[in-house]
Amino acid sequence: IWWSLNDMVVKEGGGFNFSYVGLGNYRNLFTNVTLSGITFPEMLTTAILNLAINLPVIIIFSLFIAVLLNKKFKGHQIVKAIFFIPVVFNMSVINNTLNGVFGQLLSSDVGDGFALSGQFADFLFRIGIGTDLVEFLTGAVDRIFTIVNMSGIQILIFIAALQSIPSHLYEAAKVEGATQYEMFWKITIPMVSPMILTTVVYTVVDSFATSNIIQFMTVNSQGTTMATT
């Protein structure tokens, strides 16, 4: 924080010379600095809008997958590893791969499948579903790769929370005649609710850390990359 309030110049032999400028760096960031013609407020607005769409989908998707993976079935360890692979490997390498030739080939192969989302949206409009809800659902379908890629840690957090729920709660509920639906909403959700806040915070931090906003840390007012030595 203190560095951000100063104009820092690298000294010969190492270290920095500090010149206090107050909020000047922040004013410059919001008014002068651009990245490939895009201003910081524009990039920040885009990141917030993407987060508003991705956050609820990631949380719901992670909880749903965690509930499925919490059940014992053949190969469940392999399935868990598949969801956790993006967390283990270098994210920049994965992003570059998806944005390169492989990503273009992948996009062309699944393009026809994603075209179905447009037909699905048209169907929802015809039966009277609200525009905002339709846009949210179709946006979630188009972002499926991003959702899966960003859900690894959240899934593991929810699995740990589910495994910590005492089994006697479910046994007592079955004795009382509770359905699976009632046990999910009256036992599972209340017991994992403390972890929902944890996953929300992690998702918010991870979304901003992997967004293009980070690139503004190494550009000057002319939009060119600054030295980082």
Residue pairs with C-beta under 8 A, 6 or more apart in sequence:
4 25
4 26
5 20
5 21
5 22
5 23
5 25
6 18
6 19
6 20
6 21
7 18
7 19
7 20
7 21
7 24
7 25
8 16
8 17
8 18
8 19
9 16
9 17
9 19
10 16
10 17
10 229
11 17
28 221
29 40
29 216
30 39
30 40
30 41
32 221
33 39
33 40
33 216
33 219
33 220
33 221
33 223
34 40
34 219
34 221
34 223
35 43
35 212
35 215
35 216
35 219
35 223
36 223
37 223
40 213
40 216
43 211
43 212
43 213
43 216
44 213
47 207
47 208
47 211
47 212
47 213
50 207
50 211
51 203
51 204
51 207
51 208
53 136
53 139
53 140
53 143
54 143
54 146
54 147
54 150
54 203
54 207
55 200
55 203
55 204
55 207
57 140
57 143
57 147
58 147
58 150
58 151
58 154
58 199
58 203
59 154
59 196
59 199
59 200
59 203
61 147
61 148
61 151
62 151
62 154
62 155
62 157
62 158
62 199
63 158
63 192
63 196
65 83
65 151
65 155
66 155
66 156
66 158
66 159
66 161
66 162
67 158
67 162
67 184
67 188
69 76
69 79
69 80
69 83
69 155
69 159
70 159
70 162
70 163
80 155
80 156
80 159
83 148
83 151
83 152
83 155
84 152
84 155
84 156
85 152
86 94
86 148
86 149
86 150
86 152
87 152
87 153
91 210
94 149
97 103
98 106
98 145
114 141
114 142
117 138
117 141
117 142
118 138
120 137
120 138
120 141
121 134
121 135
121 137
121 138
124 133
124 134
124 137
125 131
125 134
140 147
150 203
150 206
150 207
150 210
153 199
153 202
153 206
154 199
154 202
154 203
157 195
157 198
157 199
157 202
158 192
158 195
158 199
160 195
161 191
161 192
161 194
161 195
162 188
162 192
164 191
165 187
165 188
165 191
165 192
169 187
169 191
170 183
170 187
173 182
173 183
173 186
173 187
174 183
178 186
208 214
218 225
218 226
218 228
219 225
219 226
220 226
